[in-house]
């Protein structure tokens, strides 16, 4: 069973930065695309950023220019660098790993890490 574990959430002031990490316990992490989602209280979970198996990143409009997603080429870890944080970025951030096997999507979610942006 693949496990996904996030870390790095914290309380930070507006304008500050945080770096989230995600460890995927898969023997072949390179075949998994990785995404970060977030869910704020009372709101639906939303996609923040994703990175393909080839390292191609994509971002939601509300984080473009502020967040950067990356993945270690030889390891099992991905990261989300968050800069210029705003109070509206407050949410639980979830790491999501997915791959396609025979046309079917297989995916795994972490438990989430809390990010609070407040003065």
N, C-alpha and C positions, 0 to 999 in steps of 0.2 A: 504494500500500500504506500502510495506517495504521500508524503507529508509536506505541507507548506507552512512556514513559520515566518511571520513578520516581526520586525523590531524597529526601534528608532523613534516611535511616537513620543511626544513630550508637549509641555506647555511652552509656548514661545510668544514673544511680543510681535505685534504687527510690524511688517518689514523684515522680520527675521528669517532664518533659514533652518531647515531640518533635512536630514538624509535618512530615508527609510531603506531598510534592507529586507530582502526576502530570500530565504534559503529553501530550495526545493530538493527533497531527498530522493531524487530520481537518478538512476544510474546513467541515463542518457538525457540530461537536462537540455542538451543542445537541440533536441527534437521538439521541445516545448516552446510555444509562444508564451509570453508573459505579459500580464496586464495588471494595472492597478485600478481599483475601483474605490469609491468612497460612499459613505452613507452618513448624512447629517441627521440629527434628531427630527423626526416627523417628515422626512423626505425619503424619496426612493433612492436606491443605490444607483450610482452613475459611474460611467467609465471615465477615468482621468487620463490614462496614457497606456499605450501598449508597445511592445517591441517584438518583432518577428524573430524566427529562428535565425535569420540572417542579420539581425541587428538593426533592422529598419524601424525607426520609431514613429509613432503617431500620437497626437495630443488632442484633447478636447480644447475647444476654443478658449474656454475660461482659464486655462493654465498655460497656453502657448506663450513662450518667451519667459516664463517664470520657472517652470518645472522641466527637469530632464530625466529621462528614463535610460537605464543602461543595464547591461548584463555582462558578467565575467565570461570571457571567451573559453576559459579552461576549467571553470568551476561550476558550482551549483547556485550561484547567488546573483540576484538582480537588485537594482537600487532605484530609488526615486529621489532625486535631489530637488528639494522644494525651496525656492527663493522668493523673496518679496511676498511673504505670506500675508494673507488678509484674514480678518475675522470670519469671513464666509468660507474659508478653507477648513474651518473646524469640522471635523468628522472622524469617523472610524475609517481607516484606510485598509483595504483588503488586497492581498496579492492573489492572483488567479493564474494558474498554469494550465495550458490546454494543448492538446495535440490531436491529430486526426489519425485514426487507425481503421483502415478498410472503409473509409467513408463516414465513420462514426466519430463524433467528437468525444474525447475523454478529457475531463477537466477536474481540477482540484482547487479548493479554496483554503486560505488560511483563516485564522480566528480573528484577525484584525489587530490593528494598533491605533491607539487614540492619539489624535493630533488636536491640540487646543491652541487657538491663536487669540490671545487676549492681552490687554494691557493691565 
